Amino acid sequence: MPLIMEDGINVDDLFGEPNSLELGLPAASPIKGLAQCLDEMRLLGCCQKIVWSRMGCIASISPDGLRVIVRHLQCRPSDGKWVLGEESSLAPVLEAHNGNQLAHLSWNETGSELAVVDCSGRISIYSISIALNSITGLRQASFDSGDDGNQVVGMMWLNSQRYVHAFHQAAKVNGRWAYSPFRRRPVGPFHPANKGALICVTRAGQIKLIYQNPDSKWAELPAELKNTGYSDRLLTHASMTATQAGILLSTYSACQKMCLYRVHISWNPSQWEPVQGKPPGQFPIPTFRLIHCKVDMPSNILNINRGPDHSDQSLPFLNSVYSLTRLEIMPGQFDSPAGSTASPWILAVLSKPLHAIHDYPDQQGPPSVIVRWHLESAPQILHPKFDEVTSKKSNAQAKPKMELRRLEDVYCDKYIVSVDLVEHGTVLAVTHDDSSITCYDTRTMTVLNGLDDSTTVTCLAQAGFQYPLETSGMSGTDRSRFQRRG
């Protein structure tokens, strides 16, 4: 049998017409834009690419994912307008992470220290408090081991032990806007030496406290989260918030299980102050105490109404279509400047794939859904037979248990790319894929349009200032949002 190449036989002659085998399959296009953003948010809880500090510095990850670019707000001398300065690439970041892809950025509360996380879970920390566009390395990323299990799925800086100056809404009095300033007490835990400290949760189910000692050296305290099985250890998202009763931690695993923990951090000694002329004593040493509070399986999260003819039929298919893209624990509203807060609540954003599924045209729900749970303390009710048991402690009472009460879902006709809690916990700002921002009242989840009361404002836009939106990070003062196109 002659070889095809020897006799010059055309391959198309063996199978008929040249175009007879065209199957009409579309060419695979690279994932980019909104599809890439949704995919990153689905796979990893820490994927914030742009952040705005309280000191006016905007840090963002470059499009190639290798560098960090910072820009500062500056007043232009020629006309007095506030503009963004020139881009400045931070060379120490590229060297510290050895060319690994960067995944997440996070400022501390004061906005002077920046944590940079790469896709392997390595964390480097920098300070910008000296000069504009100047950065000083505080912690090297080489301290961490890089692997998939070390990927960071949740991160939170500890608050500084200082009062925060804040403003409530402004009211128009005699033609002028009057602001009511107040000092808000921060919520612990705090570093006894008032140094930097942050908590992170890894994909393998490990929680780590990374803190700086008084001698400027960094240390680490790891601990394992309690899980019921190996599959629960593969976490995708985690969120934390500081409360008066400790840190609340919520995790979400690859098997769609949401767990709730209460994390207590104790320092020994609890207070530390340097004494001049004397050698420093023992540095504060932290310890973890973890309490596993609740497990919730969000099955049948969505139930889109298919009409009166199918009102009795549930749609289990939707659970496989929608994926969790955002998990947040909201600390609740500040009831007073002293720092007391209402009960926290959990917010989850679930989004469907960007491209419609043609095989199920009647099961296409909204692009994104906001699912909420309210954390409540409920008394533990024992069986009446326990009252017949004699106890040495006549006044013994069962500790209250934590319950998750499901709230009404919020359906959005646009994809949600970020959520931020602003106005001291009273307003939830939701950013959509078209750069629009919807503000909700956190108590009722009603949409705030800012036009109901012309004598009260909470931002510059309501007072008559206009400025174009350009992607997406809320400012440190929660009054503006920076957006990058592309």
C-alpha positions as CSV (number, residue, x, y, z in Angstrom):
1,M,0.0,0.0,0.0
2,P,1.6,3.3,-1.0
3,L,2.2,5.9,1.5
4,I,0.2,9.1,1.3
5,M,3.2,11.3,1.3
6,E,5.0,9.3,-1.4
7,D,2.3,9.6,-4.0
8,G,1.1,13.0,-3.1
9,I,-2.4,11.9,-2.2
10,N,-4.5,14.6,-0.8
11,V,-6.0,13.8,2.5
12,D,-9.3,15.4,1.5
13,D,-9.6,12.9,-1.3
14,L,-9.9,10.1,1.2
15,F,-13.0,11.6,2.9
16,G,-14.9,13.4,0.2
17,E,-15.3,17.1,-0.1
18,P,-12.8,19.4,1.7
19,N,-15.5,21.1,3.7
20,S,-17.6,17.9,4.5
21,L,-16.1,17.4,7.9
22,E,-16.7,20.9,9.2
23,L,-18.7,20.5,12.5
24,G,-19.4,24.1,13.0
25,L,-17.7,24.2,16.4
26,P,-16.8,27.7,17.5
27,A,-13.1,28.5,18.1
28,A,-12.1,28.5,21.7
29,S,-11.6,32.1,22.8
30,P,-9.3,33.0,25.7
31,I,-11.0,33.9,29.0
32,K,-10.8,37.6,29.7
33,G,-12.7,40.5,31.0
34,L,-15.8,39.7,33.1
35,A,-15.6,36.0,32.5
36,Q,-12.1,35.9,33.9
37,C,-13.2,38.1,36.9
38,L,-16.1,35.7,37.7
39,D,-13.8,32.7,37.4
40,E,-11.2,34.2,39.8
41,M,-13.9,35.1,42.3
42,R,-15.3,31.6,42.1
43,L,-12.0,29.8,42.7
44,L,-10.4,32.1,45.3
45,G,-11.7,34.3,48.0
46,C,-8.7,36.6,48.0
47,C,-8.5,38.2,44.5
48,Q,-8.7,41.9,45.2
49,K,-6.6,43.5,42.4
50,I,-7.0,47.2,43.4
51,V,-7.2,48.8,46.8
52,W,-7.4,52.4,48.1
53,S,-5.8,53.4,51.4
54,R,-6.8,56.1,53.9
55,M,-3.6,57.9,53.0
56,G,-4.7,58.5,49.4
57,C,-2.6,55.8,47.8
58,I,-4.1,53.5,45.2
59,A,-2.4,50.2,44.7
60,S,-3.2,47.8,41.9
61,I,-1.8,44.7,40.3
62,S,-0.5,45.2,36.8
63,P,-2.3,43.5,33.9
64,D,0.5,40.9,33.6
65,G,0.0,40.0,37.3
66,L,3.7,40.4,38.2
67,R,4.0,44.0,39.5
68,V,2.2,46.4,41.9
69,I,1.5,49.9,40.7
70,V,0.8,52.7,43.0
71,R,-0.7,56.1,42.3
72,H,-1.4,59.0,44.7
73,L,-4.0,61.7,44.8
74,Q,-2.4,65.1,44.3
75,C,-3.7,68.6,43.9
76,R,-2.7,70.2,40.5
77,P,-1.1,73.6,41.2
78,S,-2.3,75.1,37.9
79,D,-6.0,74.9,38.6
80,G,-6.3,73.3,42.0
81,K,-8.0,70.2,40.8
82,W,-7.4,66.8,42.4
83,V,-6.0,64.3,40.0
84,L,-4.1,61.0,40.1
85,G,-0.4,61.1,39.9
86,E,1.8,59.2,37.6
87,E,2.0,55.4,37.9
88,S,4.9,54.1,39.9
89,S,5.9,50.4,39.7
90,L,7.1,48.9,43.0
91,A,10.3,47.0,42.0
92,P,10.7,45.3,45.4
93,V,7.5,43.4,44.9
94,L,8.6,41.7,41.7
95,E,11.9,40.7,43.3
96,A,10.3,39.5,46.6
97,H,7.8,37.2,44.8
98,N,10.3,35.9,42.3
99,G,8.0,36.5,39.3
100,N,5.0,34.6,40.7
101,Q,1.5,35.7,39.7
102,L,0.1,38.2,42.3
103,A,-3.5,37.5,43.5
104,H,-4.5,39.9,46.3
105,L,-3.8,43.3,47.9
106,S,-4.9,44.5,51.3
107,W,-4.2,47.7,53.2
108,N,-4.1,47.8,57.0
109,E,-6.6,50.1,58.9
110,T,-4.4,53.2,58.8
111,G,-3.5,52.7,55.2
112,S,0.3,52.8,55.8
113,E,1.1,49.1,55.3
114,L,0.3,47.0,52.3
115,A,0.1,43.1,52.2
116,V,0.8,41.5,48.8
117,V,-0.3,37.9,48.2
118,D,0.7,35.7,45.3
119,C,-1.0,32.6,43.9
120,S,1.2,30.3,45.9
121,G,0.2,31.9,49.2
122,R,3.4,33.9,49.8
123,I,2.8,37.1,51.7
124,S,5.0,40.2,51.6
125,I,4.3,43.4,53.6
126,Y,5.4,46.9,52.7
127,S,5.2,50.4,54.2
128,I,4.6,53.7,52.4
129,S,4.5,56.1,55.3
130,I,7.8,57.9,54.4
131,A,7.2,59.5,51.0
132,L,4.9,59.3,48.0
133,N,5.6,56.5,45.6
134,S,8.3,55.2,47.9
135,I,8.0,51.8,49.6
136,T,9.9,50.0,52.3
137,G,9.9,46.2,52.6
138,L,8.8,45.0,56.1
139,R,8.3,41.2,55.5
140,Q,9.7,39.1,52.7
141,A,7.6,36.6,50.9
142,S,10.4,34.0,51.1
143,F,9.4,33.3,54.7
144,D,6.3,31.3,53.4
145,S,6.2,27.9,51.7
146,G,4.6,28.1,48.3
147,D,2.1,25.4,47.3
148,D,-1.6,25.1,46.3
149,G,-2.7,24.3,49.8
150,N,-1.1,27.5,51.1
151,Q,-3.2,29.7,48.9
152,V,-4.9,32.5,50.9
153,V,-8.7,32.4,50.7
154,G,-9.4,35.0,53.4
155,M,-7.4,37.8,55.1
156,M,-8.0,40.5,57.8
157,W,-5.7,43.0,59.4
158,L,-6.1,43.5,63.2
159,N,-7.4,46.9,64.2
160,S,-5.1,49.5,65.8
161,Q,-5.8,50.4,69.4
162,R,-6.8,54.0,68.8
163,Y,-9.9,56.0,68.3
164,V,-11.1,56.5,64.8
165,H,-12.4,59.9,63.8
166,A,-15.5,59.6,61.7
167,F,-18.4,61.6,60.3
168,H,-22.1,60.8,60.1
169,Q,-24.2,62.2,57.3
170,A,-24.2,65.9,56.7
171,A,-27.3,68.1,57.1
172,K,-28.0,71.4,55.4
173,V,-28.4,74.2,57.9
174,N,-28.9,77.8,56.8
175,G,-27.6,77.0,53.3
176,R,-24.4,75.4,54.5
177,W,-23.5,71.7,55.0
178,A,-22.8,70.8,58.6
179,Y,-21.0,67.6,59.5
180,S,-21.2,65.8,62.9
181,P,-17.8,64.3,63.8
182,F,-17.4,61.7,66.5
183,R,-14.7,59.3,67.7
184,R,-15.4,55.6,67.3
185,R,-13.8,53.1,69.7
186,P,-12.0,50.3,67.7
187,V,-12.9,46.6,68.2
188,G,-10.2,44.2,69.3
189,P,-8.2,42.0,69.4
190,F,-5.1,44.3,69.3
191,H,-1.4,43.8,69.2
192,P,-0.1,44.8,72.7
193,A,2.9,46.6,71.2
194,N,0.7,48.3,68.6
195,K,2.5,46.6,65.8
196,G,1.2,45.3,62.5
197,A,-0.7,41.9,62.6
198,L,-3.0,40.1,60.2
199,I,-4.9,36.8,60.1
200,C,-5.1,34.7,57.0
201,V,-6.9,31.4,56.1
202,T,-5.4,29.0,53.6
203,R,-7.0,26.6,51.1
204,A,-5.9,23.6,53.2
205,G,-7.9,24.8,56.2
206,Q,-5.1,26.5,58.2
207,I,-5.4,29.8,60.1
208,K,-2.3,31.9,60.6
209,L,-1.6,35.0,62.6
210,I,1.3,36.9,61.1
211,Y,2.5,39.6,63.5
212,Q,5.5,42.0,64.0
213,N,7.5,42.0,67.2
214,P,8.7,45.1,68.9
215,D,12.2,44.5,67.3
216,S,10.5,44.8,63.9
217,K,11.0,41.1,63.2
218,W,8.0,39.1,62.0
219,A,6.6,35.9,63.6
220,E,3.8,33.5,62.8
221,L,1.3,31.5,64.7
222,P,-0.4,28.6,62.8
223,A,-3.4,26.5,63.8
224,E,-5.7,24.0,62.1
225,L,-9.4,24.6,61.7
226,K,-11.6,21.8,62.9
227,N,-13.3,20.0,60.0
228,T,-15.5,17.0,59.7
229,G,-13.8,15.4,56.7
230,Y,-11.0,15.8,54.2
231,S,-13.1,17.3,51.5
232,D,-14.1,20.1,53.9
233,R,-10.5,21.1,54.2
234,L,-10.4,22.3,50.6
235,L,-11.6,25.9,51.2
236,T,-12.4,28.4,48.5
237,H,-13.5,31.4,50.5
238,A,-13.2,32.8,54.0
239,S,-14.2,36.0,55.7
240,M,-13.6,37.5,59.1
241,T,-14.8,40.4,61.2
242,A,-13.9,41.6,64.7
243,T,-16.6,41.7,67.4
244,Q,-16.7,42.3,71.1
245,A,-16.8,38.6,71.7
246,G,-13.9,37.7,69.4
247,I,-13.3,37.2,65.7
248,L,-16.1,35.6,63.7
249,L,-14.8,33.4,60.9
250,S,-16.9,32.0,58.1
251,T,-15.4,29.5,55.6
252,Y,-16.8,27.9,52.4
253,S,-15.4,24.6,51.1
254,A,-15.3,23.0,47.7
255,C,-18.1,20.7,48.7
256,Q,-20.4,23.7,49.3
257,K,-20.3,23.5,53.1
258,M,-20.2,26.8,55.1
259,C,-18.7,26.7,58.6
260,L,-18.7,29.3,61.3
261,Y,-16.0,29.7,63.9
262,R,-15.3,32.0,66.8
263,V,-11.6,32.8,67.1
264,H,-10.0,34.2,70.3
265,I,-6.5,35.5,70.4
266,S,-4.8,35.9,73.8
267,W,-1.4,37.7,74.3
268,N,1.1,37.0,77.1
269,P,1.8,39.6,78.4
270,S,-1.5,41.3,77.5
271,Q,0.2,44.7,77.7
272,W,3.7,45.7,76.7
273,E,5.4,49.1,76.9
274,P,9.1,49.7,76.2
275,V,11.1,51.2,79.1
276,Q,14.0,53.4,78.2
277,G,17.4,52.5,79.6
278,K,16.3,48.9,80.3
279,P,16.7,45.8,78.1
280,P,13.4,44.7,76.6
281,G,11.6,42.0,78.4
282,Q,9.7,39.1,76.8
283,F,7.9,40.0,73.7
284,P,4.1,39.4,73.6
285,I,3.3,35.8,72.5
286,P,-0.1,35.0,71.1
287,T,-2.2,31.9,71.4
288,F,-5.3,30.7,69.5
289,R,-8.6,29.4,70.9
290,L,-11.0,28.2,68.2
291,I,-14.6,27.4,68.8
292,H,-16.6,25.6,66.0
293,C,-20.0,27.2,66.1
294,K,-22.2,26.2,63.2
295,V,-22.2,24.2,59.9
296,D,-24.7,25.1,57.2
297,M,-25.2,23.3,53.9
298,P,-26.7,25.9,51.5
299,S,-28.7,23.4,49.5
300,N,-31.5,24.6,47.3
301,I,-30.2,28.1,47.6
302,L,-32.0,29.3,44.6
303,N,-35.6,28.5,43.6
304,I,-36.6,30.5,40.6
305,N,-40.3,30.6,39.9
306,R,-41.1,28.8,36.7
307,G,-44.8,29.8,36.6
308,P,-48.1,28.5,38.0
309,D,-47.9,25.2,36.1
310,H,-44.6,24.3,37.8
311,S,-45.0,26.0,41.2
312,D,-44.6,22.6,43.0
313,Q,-41.4,21.7,41.3
314,S,-38.0,22.6,42.7
315,L,-34.9,23.2,40.5
316,P,-31.9,21.3,41.9
317,F,-30.2,22.0,38.6
318,L,-29.6,25.6,39.7
319,N,-27.3,24.6,42.5
320,S,-24.8,23.2,39.9
321,V,-25.1,26.4,37.8
322,Y,-24.7,29.1,40.4
323,S,-21.3,29.3,42.2
324,L,-20.3,31.3,45.2
325,T,-18.2,34.3,44.1
326,R,-18.1,36.4,47.3
327,L,-18.4,35.6,51.0
328,E,-18.4,38.4,53.6
329,I,-19.2,38.7,57.4
330,M,-20.7,42.1,58.0
331,P,-20.1,43.4,61.5
332,G,-23.5,45.1,61.8
333,Q,-24.3,48.8,62.4
334,F,-22.6,50.9,65.0
335,D,-25.3,51.7,67.5
336,S,-23.2,54.3,69.3
337,P,-19.7,56.0,69.0
338,A,-18.6,53.8,72.0
339,G,-18.3,50.9,69.6
340,S,-21.2,48.6,70.5
341,T,-22.6,47.0,67.4
342,A,-25.7,45.1,66.3
343,S,-25.6,41.4,65.5
344,P,-23.3,40.5,62.6
345,W,-24.7,38.9,59.4
346,I,-23.3,36.8,56.6
347,L,-23.5,37.8,53.0
348,A,-22.9,35.4,50.1
349,V,-23.0,36.3,46.4
350,L,-23.8,33.6,43.9
351,S,-23.4,34.1,40.2
352,K,-24.2,32.0,37.2
353,P,-21.8,31.5,34.2
354,L,-21.4,34.4,31.9
355,H,-22.6,32.5,28.8
356,A,-26.2,31.1,28.8
357,I,-26.7,27.4,29.0
358,H,-28.8,26.6,25.8
359,D,-29.9,23.1,27.0
360,Y,-31.9,24.6,29.8
361,P,-33.5,27.8,28.5
362,D,-36.4,27.8,31.0
363,Q,-34.0,27.6,34.0
364,Q,-32.1,30.8,33.4
365,G,-32.2,32.9,36.6
366,P,-30.7,36.3,37.4
367,P,-27.0,36.8,36.9
368,S,-26.2,37.3,40.6
369,V,-28.1,36.6,43.8
370,I,-27.3,38.0,47.3
371,V,-28.0,35.4,50.0
372,R,-28.0,36.5,53.6
373,W,-28.0,34.9,57.1
374,H,-28.4,36.8,60.4
375,L,-26.4,35.5,63.4
376,E,-28.6,35.2,66.5
377,S,-28.0,33.8,69.9
378,A,-30.7,31.3,71.0
379,P,-31.1,29.5,74.3
380,Q,-30.4,25.8,74.4
381,I,-33.6,23.9,75.2
382,L,-33.0,20.6,76.9
383,H,-35.4,17.7,77.2
384,P,-37.6,17.9,80.3
385,K,-36.1,14.7,81.7
386,F,-32.9,16.6,82.3
387,D,-34.7,18.6,85.0
388,E,-35.1,15.4,87.0
389,V,-31.3,14.9,87.1
390,T,-29.8,16.2,90.4
391,S,-27.0,18.6,89.9
392,K,-24.4,20.0,92.3
393,K,-24.9,23.4,90.7
394,S,-28.4,24.5,91.2
395,N,-27.9,27.7,89.2
396,A,-26.3,26.0,86.2
397,Q,-27.5,27.3,82.9
398,A,-26.9,26.1,79.4
399,K,-24.8,28.5,77.3
400,P,-26.7,30.1,74.4
401,K,-26.1,28.6,71.0
402,M,-25.6,30.5,67.7
403,E,-28.2,30.2,65.0
404,L,-28.2,31.3,61.4
405,R,-31.5,32.7,60.4
406,R,-32.0,32.9,56.6
407,L,-33.1,36.3,55.3
408,E,-34.8,37.1,52.1
409,D,-32.7,36.8,49.0
410,V,-31.9,39.8,46.7
411,Y,-31.9,39.1,43.0
412,C,-29.8,41.3,40.7
413,D,-30.2,41.8,37.0
414,K,-26.5,42.4,36.6
415,Y,-23.3,40.6,37.7
416,I,-21.9,41.6,41.0
417,V,-18.1,42.2,41.1
418,S,-17.7,43.6,44.6
419,V,-19.5,44.4,47.8
420,D,-18.4,46.9,50.5
421,L,-19.9,48.0,53.8
422,V,-19.8,51.8,54.1
423,E,-21.3,54.6,56.3
424,H,-20.3,52.7,59.5
425,G,-22.3,49.6,58.7
426,T,-25.5,51.4,57.6
427,V,-25.1,51.1,53.8
428,L,-24.1,48.2,51.6
429,A,-22.4,49.3,48.3
430,V,-22.7,46.8,45.5
431,T,-20.6,47.3,42.3
432,H,-21.9,45.7,39.1
433,D,-20.1,44.6,35.9
434,D,-21.2,47.8,34.1
435,S,-19.4,50.0,36.7
436,S,-22.7,51.0,38.3
437,I,-23.1,51.1,42.1
438,T,-26.2,50.2,44.0
439,C,-26.5,51.2,47.6
440,Y,-28.8,49.2,50.0
441,D,-29.9,49.9,53.5
442,T,-28.4,47.1,55.5
443,R,-31.4,46.7,57.8
444,T,-34.1,46.4,55.1
445,M,-32.1,45.9,51.9
446,T,-34.1,48.7,50.2
447,V,-32.3,50.6,47.5
448,L,-31.0,54.0,48.4
449,N,-31.1,56.5,45.5
450,G,-29.9,59.5,47.5
451,L,-32.7,61.7,46.3
452,D,-35.3,61.1,49.0
453,D,-34.0,63.8,51.3
454,S,-32.5,66.9,49.7
455,T,-31.2,68.3,53.0
456,T,-29.1,65.2,54.0
457,V,-26.1,63.9,52.1
458,T,-23.6,61.1,52.7
459,C,-21.2,61.7,49.8
460,L,-19.9,64.5,47.6
461,A,-22.0,63.4,44.6
462,Q,-25.2,64.1,46.5
463,A,-23.9,67.6,47.4
464,G,-23.6,68.5,43.7
465,F,-20.1,67.4,42.9
466,Q,-19.8,65.3,39.7
467,Y,-16.8,63.1,38.8
468,P,-16.6,60.2,36.2
469,L,-16.2,56.6,37.3
470,E,-13.2,55.0,35.8
471,T,-12.5,49.4,38.2
472,S,-13.0,48.7,41.5
473,G,-11.8,49.5,44.9
474,M,-13.6,51.5,47.7
475,S,-11.6,54.3,49.2
476,G,-10.4,54.1,52.8
477,T,-12.9,56.7,53.8
478,D,-15.8,54.9,52.0
479,R,-16.7,58.1,50.2
480,S,-15.3,57.3,46.7
481,R,-14.5,54.3,44.5
482,F,-11.6,53.9,42.1
483,Q,-12.3,51.9,39.0
484,R,-9.9,50.8,36.2
485,R,-11.1,50.1,32.7
486,G,-9.8,47.4,30.4
